[in-house]
Amino acid sequence: MAAESSTAAAARAAGPEVSEDLREHQRGALSLDQYLDAQAERAVAHLRGKVSVRRLDVIKSVLREQMTTSPGLLELLRRAGVTLPPTTDSL
């Protein structure tokens, strides 16, 4: 196996890559709703032009709902550093 470059090793040691949206949310520039909307939009971007706008909106709505109610997804958001409101912690 080839030796790993020092740049790749340093990147991995620094931890997971953080998206610009997450950085903005952590700085307070994006609200939780704005952050989740951006994530839902990013998740369906590959479907744009392949499904109707109406269906795309339904898919985004379902994804958005899952991000705020699924215990597993809530835990992933917490681990990613997303600031969740106190009421979401009890779900």
C-alpha positions as semicolon CSV with decimal commas, in nm:
position;residue;x (nm);y (nm);z (nm)
1;M;0,000;0,000;0,000
2;A;0,129;0,347;-0,088
3;A;0,225;0,584;0,189
4;E;-0,041;0,839;0,275
5;S;0,039;1,201;0,192
6;S;0,099;1,430;0,486
7;T;-0,187;1,655;0,368
8;A;-0,436;1,367;0,370
9;A;-0,312;1,252;0,711
10;A;-0,341;1,603;0,854
11;A;-0,695;1,642;0,715
12;R;-0,806;1,314;0,870
13;A;-0,644;1,399;1,203
14;A;-0,827;1,732;1,206
15;G;-1,162;1,551;1,209
16;P;-1,453;1,539;0,969
17;E;-1,495;1,808;0,709
18;V;-1,745;2,074;0,816
19;S;-1,974;2,226;0,554
20;E;-1,997;2,599;0,508
21;D;-2,366;2,582;0,607
22;L;-2,272;2,416;0,936
23;R;-2,003;2,678;1,002
24;E;-2,258;2,953;0,937
25;H;-2,509;2,787;1,171
26;Q;-2,246;2,750;1,443
27;R;-2,156;3,119;1,405
28;G;-2,524;3,213;1,432
29;A;-2,547;3,337;1,073
30;L;-2,799;3,062;0,986
31;S;-3,092;2,964;1,206
32;L;-3,167;2,597;1,263
33;D;-3,456;2,621;1,015
34;Q;-3,233;2,778;0,751
35;Y;-2,967;2,514;0,808
36;L;-3,216;2,225;0,782
37;D;-3,376;2,378;0,471
38;A;-3,033;2,404;0,309
39;Q;-2,959;2,040;0,394
40;A;-3,291;1,922;0,249
41;E;-3,225;2,129;-0,063
42;R;-2,878;1,980;-0,099
43;A;-3,017;1,627;-0,052
44;V;-3,263;1,662;-0,340
45;A;-3,048;1,865;-0,577
46;H;-2,974;1,560;-0,791
47;L;-3,348;1,517;-0,852
48;R;-3,400;1,865;-0,993
49;G;-3,524;1,832;-1,351
50;K;-3,590;1,459;-1,304
51;V;-3,909;1,487;-1,099
52;S;-4,184;1,748;-1,096
53;V;-4,143;2,058;-0,880
54;R;-4,445;1,948;-0,677
55;R;-4,294;1,606;-0,605
56;L;-3,958;1,765;-0,524
57;D;-4,129;1,991;-0,270
58;V;-4,298;1,689;-0,109
59;I;-3,966;1,502;-0,087
60;K;-3,796;1,806;0,071
61;S;-4,083;1,841;0,316
62;V;-4,058;1,475;0,420
63;L;-3,679;1,500;0,459
64;R;-3,715;1,819;0,661
65;E;-3,972;1,654;0,889
66;Q;-3,748;1,350;0,940
67;M;-3,454;1,571;1,033
68;T;-3,657;1,722;1,317
69;T;-3,828;1,408;1,446
70;S;-3,607;1,104;1,387
71;P;-3,401;1,025;1,700
72;G;-3,121;0,882;1,487
73;L;-3,104;1,187;1,263
74;L;-3,126;1,420;1,563
75;E;-2,826;1,242;1,715
76;L;-2,631;1,280;1,390
77;L;-2,714;1,651;1,384
78;R;-2,595;1,685;1,745
79;R;-2,270;1,505;1,664
80;A;-2,220;1,732;1,363
81;G;-2,240;2,032;1,594
82;V;-2,588;2,155;1,506
83;T;-2,748;2,352;1,786
84;L;-3,090;2,199;1,848
85;P;-3,363;2,369;2,048
86;P;-3,434;2,222;2,394
87;T;-3,778;2,093;2,288
88;T;-3,616;1,867;2,026
89;D;-3,400;1,694;2,289
90;S;-3,700;1,514;2,433
91;L;-3,794;1,348;2,102
